Amino acid sequence: FIEFHPYLGLCRFRDCRHRNEPGCALLDAVEAGKIHPERFASYRRILDSLNPQ
């Protein structure tokens, strides 16, 4: 997900899971229209398939 690169390391918390944490740079970028919501959803599906909870 090359479009995520500018936001890596910018989350408020080092262990951010990019779900609903305050200060998540990826979520902020999605909300600002800088990352397409479907791309972010695809990313989340991949992570969820690797780490089912």
CHARMM internal coordinates of N, CA and C (Angstrom, degrees):
IC EDIT
DIST 1 N 1 CA 1.4425
DIST 1 CA 1 C 1.5299
ANGL 1 N 1 CA 1 C 108.87
DIST 1 C 2 N 1.3084
ANGL 1 CA 1 C 2 N 114.04
DIHE 1 N 1 CA 1 C 2 N 78.17
DIST 2 N 2 CA 1.4600
ANGL 1 C 2 N 2 CA 121.59
DIHE 1 CA 1 C 2 N 2 CA -173.81
DIST 2 CA 2 C 1.5267
ANGL 2 N 2 CA 2 C 112.77
DIHE 1 C 2 N 2 CA 2 C -58.19
DIST 2 C 3 N 1.3197
ANGL 2 CA 2 C 3 N 116.97
DIHE 2 N 2 CA 2 C 3 N -31.72
DIST 3 N 3 CA 1.4636
ANGL 2 C 3 N 3 CA 119.47
DIHE 2 CA 2 C 3 N 3 CA -178.53
DIST 3 CA 3 C 1.5270
ANGL 3 N 3 CA 3 C 112.59
DIHE 2 C 3 N 3 CA 3 C -71.15
DIST 3 C 4 N 1.3214
ANGL 3 CA 3 C 4 N 117.66
DIHE 3 N 3 CA 3 C 4 N -11.08
DIST 4 N 4 CA 1.4681
ANGL 3 C 4 N 4 CA 121.31
DIHE 3 CA 3 C 4 N 4 CA 177.04
DIST 4 CA 4 C 1.5325
ANGL 4 N 4 CA 4 C 111.65
DIHE 3 C 4 N 4 CA 4 C -81.81
DIST 4 C 5 N 1.3129
ANGL 4 CA 4 C 5 N 116.50
DIHE 4 N 4 CA 4 C 5 N -20.04
DIST 5 N 5 CA 1.4669
ANGL 4 C 5 N 5 CA 121.66
DIHE 4 CA 4 C 5 N 5 CA -172.34
DIST 5 CA 5 C 1.5328
ANGL 5 N 5 CA 5 C 114.41
DIHE 4 C 5 N 5 CA 5 C -51.24
DIST 5 C 6 N 1.3407
ANGL 5 CA 5 C 6 N 119.79
DIHE 5 N 5 CA 5 C 6 N -44.89
DIST 6 N 6 CA 1.4721
ANGL 5 C 6 N 6 CA 118.69
DIHE 5 CA 5 C 6 N 6 CA -178.56
DIST 6 CA 6 C 1.5317
ANGL 6 N 6 CA 6 C 114.07
DIHE 5 C 6 N 6 CA 6 C -62.59
DIST 6 C 7 N 1.3288
ANGL 6 CA 6 C 7 N 117.22
DIHE 6 N 6 CA 6 C 7 N -16.64
DIST 7 N 7 CA 1.4619
ANGL 6 C 7 N 7 CA 120.99
DIHE 6 CA 6 C 7 N 7 CA -174.94
DIST 7 CA 7 C 1.5295
ANGL 7 N 7 CA 7 C 113.59
DIHE 6 C 7 N 7 CA 7 C -102.53
DIST 7 C 8 N 1.3201
ANGL 7 CA 7 C 8 N 116.46
DIHE 7 N 7 CA 7 C 8 N -6.82
DIST 8 N 8 CA 1.4591
ANGL 7 C 8 N 8 CA 119.90
DIHE 7 CA 7 C 8 N 8 CA -179.05
DIST 8 CA 8 C 1.5197
ANGL 8 N 8 CA 8 C 110.23
DIHE 7 C 8 N 8 CA 8 C -65.48
DIST 8 C 9 N 1.3073
ANGL 8 CA 8 C 9 N 115.78
DIHE 8 N 8 CA 8 C 9 N 132.57
DIST 9 N 9 CA 1.4505
ANGL 8 C 9 N 9 CA 121.36
DIHE 8 CA 8 C 9 N 9 CA 179.62
DIST 9 CA 9 C 1.5194
ANGL 9 N 9 CA 9 C 114.72
DIHE 8 C 9 N 9 CA 9 C 83.48
DIST 9 C 10 N 1.3320
ANGL 9 CA 9 C 10 N 117.55
DIHE 9 N 9 CA 9 C 10 N 1.97
DIST 10 N 10 CA 1.4608
ANGL 9 C 10 N 10 CA 120.80
DIHE 9 CA 9 C 10 N 10 CA -177.84
DIST 10 CA 10 C 1.5274
ANGL 10 N 10 CA 10 C 113.84
DIHE 9 C 10 N 10 CA 10 C -99.78
DIST 10 C 11 N 1.3165
ANGL 10 CA 10 C 11 N 117.63
DIHE 10 N 10 CA 10 C 11 N -3.48
DIST 11 N 11 CA 1.4648
ANGL 10 C 11 N 11 CA 120.45
DIHE 10 CA 10 C 11 N 11 CA 178.99
DIST 11 CA 11 C 1.5268
ANGL 11 N 11 CA 11 C 109.69
DIHE 10 C 11 N 11 CA 11 C -67.76
DIST 11 C 12 N 1.3089
ANGL 11 CA 11 C 12 N 116.38
DIHE 11 N 11 CA 11 C 12 N 150.31
DIST 12 N 12 CA 1.4702
ANGL 11 C 12 N 12 CA 121.56
DIHE 11 CA 11 C 12 N 12 CA -179.28
DIST 12 CA 12 C 1.5241
ANGL 12 N 12 CA 12 C 111.16
DIHE 11 C 12 N 12 CA 12 C -60.40
DIST 12 C 13 N 1.3419
ANGL 12 CA 12 C 13 N 116.67
DIHE 12 N 12 CA 12 C 13 N -39.21
DIST 13 N 13 CA 1.4592
ANGL 12 C 13 N 13 CA 120.76
DIHE 12 CA 12 C 13 N 13 CA -177.08
DIST 13 CA 13 C 1.5223
ANGL 13 N 13 CA 13 C 110.19
DIHE 12 C 13 N 13 CA 13 C -108.50
DIST 13 C 14 N 1.3270
ANGL 13 CA 13 C 14 N 116.47
DIHE 13 N 13 CA 13 C 14 N 135.73
DIST 14 N 14 CA 1.4693
ANGL 13 C 14 N 14 CA 121.03
DIHE 13 CA 13 C 14 N 14 CA -178.69
DIST 14 CA 14 C 1.5135
ANGL 14 N 14 CA 14 C 112.21
DIHE 13 C 14 N 14 CA 14 C -63.16
DIST 14 C 15 N 1.3278
ANGL 14 CA 14 C 15 N 117.85
DIHE 14 N 14 CA 14 C 15 N -30.07
DIST 15 N 15 CA 1.4650
ANGL 14 C 15 N 15 CA 121.01
DIHE 14 CA 14 C 15 N 15 CA -178.62
DIST 15 CA 15 C 1.5268
ANGL 15 N 15 CA 15 C 112.20
DIHE 14 C 15 N 15 CA 15 C -98.24
DIST 15 C 16 N 1.3203
ANGL 15 CA 15 C 16 N 117.31
DIHE 15 N 15 CA 15 C 16 N 27.03
DIST 16 N 16 CA 1.4678
ANGL 15 C 16 N 16 CA 122.17
DIHE 15 CA 15 C 16 N 16 CA -178.63
DIST 16 CA 16 C 1.5271
ANGL 16 N 16 CA 16 C 109.96
DIHE 15 C 16 N 16 CA 16 C -57.17
DIST 16 C 17 N 1.3224
ANGL 16 CA 16 C 17 N 115.74
DIHE 16 N 16 CA 16 C 17 N 132.08
DIST 17 N 17 CA 1.4685
ANGL 16 C 17 N 17 CA 121.34
DIHE 16 CA 16 C 17 N 17 CA 178.73
DIST 17 CA 17 C 1.5205
ANGL 17 N 17 CA 17 C 111.75
DIHE 16 C 17 N 17 CA 17 C -99.21
DIST 17 C 18 N 1.3089
ANGL 17 CA 17 C 18 N 117.02
DIHE 17 N 17 CA 17 C 18 N 0.83
DIST 18 N 18 CA 1.4647
ANGL 17 C 18 N 18 CA 123.44
DIHE 17 CA 17 C 18 N 18 CA 176.62
DIST 18 CA 18 C 1.5287
ANGL 18 N 18 CA 18 C 111.82
DIHE 17 C 18 N 18 CA 18 C 59.50
DIST 18 C 19 N 1.3252
ANGL 18 CA 18 C 19 N 115.35
DIHE 18 N 18 CA 18 C 19 N 42.04
DIST 19 N 19 CA 1.4656
ANGL 18 C 19 N 19 CA 120.66
DIHE 18 CA 18 C 19 N 19 CA 177.42
DIST 19 CA 19 C 1.5203
ANGL 19 N 19 CA 19 C 110.40
DIHE 18 C 19 N 19 CA 19 C -110.08
DIST 19 C 20 N 1.3203
ANGL 19 CA 19 C 20 N 116.68
DIHE 19 N 19 CA 19 C 20 N -65.93
DIST 20 N 20 CA 1.4680
ANGL 19 C 20 N 20 CA 119.82
DIHE 19 CA 19 C 20 N 20 CA -179.44
DIST 20 CA 20 C 1.5233
ANGL 20 N 20 CA 20 C 111.63
DIHE 19 C 20 N 20 CA 20 C -150.58
DIST 20 C 21 N 1.3196
ANGL 20 CA 20 C 21 N 116.61
DIHE 20 N 20 CA 20 C 21 N 19.15
DIST 21 N 21 CA 1.4555
ANGL 20 C 21 N 21 CA 120.79
DIHE 20 CA 20 C 21 N 21 CA -179.35
DIST 21 CA 21 C 1.5323
ANGL 21 N 21 CA 21 C 110.35
DIHE 20 C 21 N 21 CA 21 C -68.80
DIST 21 C 22 N 1.3306
ANGL 21 CA 21 C 22 N 116.43
DIHE 21 N 21 CA 21 C 22 N 141.36
DIST 22 N 22 CA 1.4679
ANGL 21 C 22 N 22 CA 118.60
DIHE 21 CA 21 C 22 N 22 CA 175.01
DIST 22 CA 22 C 1.5275
ANGL 22 N 22 CA 22 C 109.80
DIHE 21 C 22 N 22 CA 22 C -67.42
DIST 22 C 23 N 1.3064
ANGL 22 CA 22 C 23 N 115.78
DIHE 22 N 22 CA 22 C 23 N 140.57
DIST 23 N 23 CA 1.4586
ANGL 22 C 23 N 23 CA 119.56
DIHE 22 CA 22 C 23 N 23 CA 178.34
DIST 23 CA 23 C 1.5128
ANGL 23 N 23 CA 23 C 114.55
DIHE 22 C 23 N 23 CA 23 C 81.59
DIST 23 C 24 N 1.3232
ANGL 23 CA 23 C 24 N 117.99
DIHE 23 N 23 CA 23 C 24 N 14.36
DIST 24 N 24 CA 1.4690
ANGL 23 C 24 N 24 CA 121.04
DIHE 23 CA 23 C 24 N 24 CA 178.05
DIST 24 CA 24 C 1.5323
ANGL 24 N 24 CA 24 C 109.00
DIHE 23 C 24 N 24 CA 24 C -74.45
DIST 24 C 25 N 1.3102
ANGL 24 CA 24 C 25 N 116.07
DIHE 24 N 24 CA 24 C 25 N 117.94
DIST 25 N 25 CA 1.4607
ANGL 24 C 25 N 25 CA 120.95
DIHE 24 CA 24 C 25 N 25 CA -177.73
DIST 25 CA 25 C 1.5269
ANGL 25 N 25 CA 25 C 111.95
DIHE 24 C 25 N 25 CA 25 C -65.30
DIST 25 C 26 N 1.3283
ANGL 25 CA 25 C 26 N 117.85
DIHE 25 N 25 CA 25 C 26 N -35.23
DIST 26 N 26 CA 1.4617
ANGL 25 C 26 N 26 CA 119.79
DIHE 25 CA 25 C 26 N 26 CA 179.24
DIST 26 CA 26 C 1.5218
ANGL 26 N 26 CA 26 C 111.28
DIHE 25 C 26 N 26 CA 26 C -68.42
DIST 26 C 27 N 1.3252
ANGL 26 CA 26 C 27 N 117.16
DIHE 26 N 26 CA 26 C 27 N -45.14
DIST 27 N 27 CA 1.4606
ANGL 26 C 27 N 27 CA 119.75
DIHE 26 CA 26 C 27 N 27 CA 177.98
DIST 27 CA 27 C 1.5236
ANGL 27 N 27 CA 27 C 111.02
DIHE 26 C 27 N 27 CA 27 C -62.84
DIST 27 C 28 N 1.3218
ANGL 27 CA 27 C 28 N 116.73
DIHE 27 N 27 CA 27 C 28 N -39.80
DIST 28 N 28 CA 1.4669
ANGL 27 C 28 N 28 CA 120.40
DIHE 27 CA 27 C 28 N 28 CA 177.24
DIST 28 CA 28 C 1.5251
ANGL 28 N 28 CA 28 C 110.63
DIHE 27 C 28 N 28 CA 28 C -61.80
DIST 28 C 29 N 1.3330
ANGL 28 CA 28 C 29 N 117.36
DIHE 28 N 28 CA 28 C 29 N -40.64
DIST 29 N 29 CA 1.4625
ANGL 28 C 29 N 29 CA 121.35
DIHE 28 CA 28 C 29 N 29 CA 179.62
DIST 29 CA 29 C 1.5261
ANGL 29 N 29 CA 29 C 111.21
DIHE 28 C 29 N 29 CA 29 C -66.58
DIST 29 C 30 N 1.3240
ANGL 29 CA 29 C 30 N 117.26
DIHE 29 N 29 CA 29 C 30 N -38.00
DIST 30 N 30 CA 1.4683
ANGL 29 C 30 N 30 CA 120.55
DIHE 29 CA 29 C 30 N 30 CA 176.39
DIST 30 CA 30 C 1.5256
ANGL 30 N 30 CA 30 C 109.29
DIHE 29 C 30 N 30 CA 30 C -63.48
DIST 30 C 31 N 1.3167
ANGL 30 CA 30 C 31 N 117.01
DIHE 30 N 30 CA 30 C 31 N -47.66
DIST 31 N 31 CA 1.4659
ANGL 30 C 31 N 31 CA 121.21
DIHE 30 CA 30 C 31 N 31 CA -179.47
DIST 31 CA 31 C 1.5274
ANGL 31 N 31 CA 31 C 112.07
DIHE 30 C 31 N 31 CA 31 C -62.93
DIST 31 C 32 N 1.3226
ANGL 31 CA 31 C 32 N 117.34
DIHE 31 N 31 CA 31 C 32 N -31.72
DIST 32 N 32 CA 1.4663
ANGL 31 C 32 N 32 CA 121.80
DIHE 31 CA 31 C 32 N 32 CA 179.92
DIST 32 CA 32 C 1.5275
ANGL 32 N 32 CA 32 C 112.47
DIHE 31 C 32 N 32 CA 32 C -83.45
DIST 32 C 33 N 1.3475
ANGL 32 CA 32 C 33 N 117.41
DIHE 32 N 32 CA 32 C 33 N -2.68
DIST 33 N 33 CA 1.4516
ANGL 32 C 33 N 33 CA 120.99
DIHE 32 CA 32 C 33 N 33 CA 179.71
DIST 33 CA 33 C 1.5192
ANGL 33 N 33 CA 33 C 114.08
DIHE 32 C 33 N 33 CA 33 C 80.99
DIST 33 C 34 N 1.3125
ANGL 33 CA 33 C 34 N 117.74
DIHE 33 N 33 CA 33 C 34 N 14.27
DIST 34 N 34 CA 1.4627
ANGL 33 C 34 N 34 CA 121.36
DIHE 33 CA 33 C 34 N 34 CA -179.57
DIST 34 CA 34 C 1.5233
ANGL 34 N 34 CA 34 C 112.31
DIHE 33 C 34 N 34 CA 34 C -88.05
DIST 34 C 35 N 1.3216
ANGL 34 CA 34 C 35 N 116.43
DIHE 34 N 34 CA 34 C 35 N -21.90
DIST 35 N 35 CA 1.4655
ANGL 34 C 35 N 35 CA 123.07
DIHE 34 CA 34 C 35 N 35 CA 173.86
DIST 35 CA 35 C 1.5193
ANGL 35 N 35 CA 35 C 106.29
DIHE 34 C 35 N 35 CA 35 C -125.42
DIST 35 C 36 N 1.3259
ANGL 35 CA 35 C 36 N 116.15
DIHE 35 N 35 CA 35 C 36 N 130.14
DIST 36 N 36 CA 1.4650
ANGL 35 C 36 N 36 CA 120.10
DIHE 35 CA 35 C 36 N 36 CA -179.24
DIST 36 CA 36 C 1.5273
ANGL 36 N 36 CA 36 C 109.62
DIHE 35 C 36 N 36 CA 36 C -66.71
DIST 36 C 37 N 1.3246
ANGL 36 CA 36 C 37 N 117.55
DIHE 36 N 36 CA 36 C 37 N 133.43
DIST 37 N 37 CA 1.4702
ANGL 36 C 37 N 37 CA 120.61
DIHE 36 CA 36 C 37 N 37 CA -178.21
DIST 37 CA 37 C 1.5253
ANGL 37 N 37 CA 37 C 113.98
DIHE 36 C 37 N 37 CA 37 C -56.33
DIST 37 C 38 N 1.3267
ANGL 37 CA 37 C 38 N 117.57
DIHE 37 N 37 CA 37 C 38 N -34.55
DIST 38 N 38 CA 1.4675
ANGL 37 C 38 N 38 CA 119.56
DIHE 37 CA 37 C 38 N 38 CA 179.78
DIST 38 CA 38 C 1.5249
ANGL 38 N 38 CA 38 C 111.66
DIHE 37 C 38 N 38 CA 38 C -69.07
DIST 38 C 39 N 1.3167
ANGL 38 CA 38 C 39 N 117.45
DIHE 38 N 38 CA 38 C 39 N -34.76
DIST 39 N 39 CA 1.4674
ANGL 38 C 39 N 39 CA 120.30
DIHE 38 CA 38 C 39 N 39 CA 176.29
DIST 39 CA 39 C 1.5229
ANGL 39 N 39 CA 39 C 109.90
DIHE 38 C 39 N 39 CA 39 C -65.34
DIST 39 C 40 N 1.3261
ANGL 39 CA 39 C 40 N 116.00
DIHE 39 N 39 CA 39 C 40 N -42.48
DIST 40 N 40 CA 1.4573
ANGL 39 C 40 N 40 CA 119.74
DIHE 39 CA 39 C 40 N 40 CA 178.63
DIST 40 CA 40 C 1.5256
ANGL 40 N 40 CA 40 C 110.11
DIHE 39 C 40 N 40 CA 40 C -65.22
DIST 40 C 41 N 1.3316
ANGL 40 CA 40 C 41 N 117.45
DIHE 40 N 40 CA 40 C 41 N -39.98
DIST 41 N 41 CA 1.4649
ANGL 40 C 41 N 41 CA 121.15
DIHE 40 CA 40 C 41 N 41 CA 178.21
DIST 41 CA 41 C 1.5323
ANGL 41 N 41 CA 41 C 110.49
DIHE 40 C 41 N 41 CA 41 C -62.70
DIST 41 C 42 N 1.3203
ANGL 41 CA 41 C 42 N 117.40
DIHE 41 N 41 CA 41 C 42 N -39.05
DIST 42 N 42 CA 1.4687
ANGL 41 C 42 N 42 CA 120.82
DIHE 41 CA 41 C 42 N 42 CA 177.00
DIST 42 CA 42 C 1.5218
ANGL 42 N 42 CA 42 C 110.80
DIHE 41 C 42 N 42 CA 42 C -62.75
DIST 42 C 43 N 1.3078
ANGL 42 CA 42 C 43 N 116.13
DIHE 42 N 42 CA 42 C 43 N -42.76
DIST 43 N 43 CA 1.4646
ANGL 42 C 43 N 43 CA 121.62
DIHE 42 CA 42 C 43 N 43 CA 177.04
DIST 43 CA 43 C 1.5239
ANGL 43 N 43 CA 43 C 110.45
DIHE 42 C 43 N 43 CA 43 C -58.94
DIST 43 C 44 N 1.3281
ANGL 43 CA 43 C 44 N 116.94
DIHE 43 N 43 CA 43 C 44 N -46.69
DIST 44 N 44 CA 1.4648
ANGL 43 C 44 N 44 CA 121.45
DIHE 43 CA 43 C 44 N 44 CA -179.83
DIST 44 CA 44 C 1.5328
ANGL 44 N 44 CA 44 C 110.89
DIHE 43 C 44 N 44 CA 44 C -62.90
DIST 44 C 45 N 1.3325
ANGL 44 CA 44 C 45 N 117.64
DIHE 44 N 44 CA 44 C 45 N -40.54
DIST 45 N 45 CA 1.4749
ANGL 44 C 45 N 45 CA 120.35
DIHE 44 CA 44 C 45 N 45 CA 179.18
DIST 45 CA 45 C 1.5254
ANGL 45 N 45 CA 45 C 110.91
DIHE 44 C 45 N 45 CA 45 C -62.50
DIST 45 C 46 N 1.3220
ANGL 45 CA 45 C 46 N 116.75
DIHE 45 N 45 CA 45 C 46 N -41.30
DIST 46 N 46 CA 1.4660
ANGL 45 C 46 N 46 CA 120.26
DIHE 45 CA 45 C 46 N 46 CA 178.61
DIST 46 CA 46 C 1.5222
ANGL 46 N 46 CA 46 C 110.06
DIHE 45 C 46 N 46 CA 46 C -63.04
DIST 46 C 47 N 1.3281
ANGL 46 CA 46 C 47 N 117.21
DIHE 46 N 46 CA 46 C 47 N -48.30
DIST 47 N 47 CA 1.4683
ANGL 46 C 47 N 47 CA 119.93
DIHE 46 CA 46 C 47 N 47 CA 178.84
DIST 47 CA 47 C 1.5223
ANGL 47 N 47 CA 47 C 111.64
DIHE 46 C 47 N 47 CA 47 C -60.72
DIST 47 C 48 N 1.3233
ANGL 47 CA 47 C 48 N 116.69
DIHE 47 N 47 CA 47 C 48 N -42.85
DIST 48 N 48 CA 1.4626
ANGL 47 C 48 N 48 CA 120.22
DIHE 47 CA 47 C 48 N 48 CA -179.93
DIST 48 CA 48 C 1.5287
ANGL 48 N 48 CA 48 C 111.62
DIHE 47 C 48 N 48 CA 48 C -62.90
DIST 48 C 49 N 1.3366
ANGL 48 CA 48 C 49 N 117.08
DIHE 48 N 48 CA 48 C 49 N -35.54
DIST 49 N 49 CA 1.4636
ANGL 48 C 49 N 49 CA 119.63
DIHE 48 CA 48 C 49 N 49 CA 179.54
DIST 49 CA 49 C 1.5334
ANGL 49 N 49 CA 49 C 111.20
DIHE 48 C 49 N 49 CA 49 C -70.67
DIST 49 C 50 N 1.3283
ANGL 49 CA 49 C 50 N 116.84
DIHE 49 N 49 CA 49 C 50 N -27.56
DIST 50 N 50 CA 1.4633
ANGL 49 C 50 N 50 CA 120.97
DIHE 49 CA 49 C 50 N 50 CA 179.09
DIST 50 CA 50 C 1.5218
ANGL 50 N 50 CA 50 C 112.54
DIHE 49 C 50 N 50 CA 50 C -82.95
DIST 50 C 51 N 1.3257
ANGL 50 CA 50 C 51 N 116.38
DIHE 50 N 50 CA 50 C 51 N -29.86
DIST 51 N 51 CA 1.4652
ANGL 50 C 51 N 51 CA 122.53
DIHE 50 CA 50 C 51 N 51 CA -177.39
DIST 51 CA 51 C 1.5199
ANGL 51 N 51 CA 51 C 110.62
DIHE 50 C 51 N 51 CA 51 C -132.62
DIST 51 C 52 N 1.3302
ANGL 51 CA 51 C 52 N 117.90
DIHE 51 N 51 CA 51 C 52 N 70.29
DIST 52 N 52 CA 1.4680
ANGL 51 C 52 N 52 CA 118.23
DIHE 51 CA 51 C 52 N 52 CA 179.37
DIST 52 CA 52 C 1.5242
ANGL 52 N 52 CA 52 C 110.45
DIHE 51 C 52 N 52 CA 52 C -63.10
DIST 52 C 53 N 1.3262
ANGL 52 CA 52 C 53 N 115.61
DIHE 52 N 52 CA 52 C 53 N 142.56
DIST 53 N 53 CA 1.4677
ANGL 52 C 53 N 53 CA 119.46
DIHE 52 CA 52 C 53 N 53 CA -178.01
DIST 53 CA 53 C 1.4877
ANGL 53 N 53 CA 53 C 111.50
DIHE 52 C 53 N 53 CA 53 C -106.36
END
COOR INIT
IC SEED 1 N 1 CA 1 C
IC BUILD
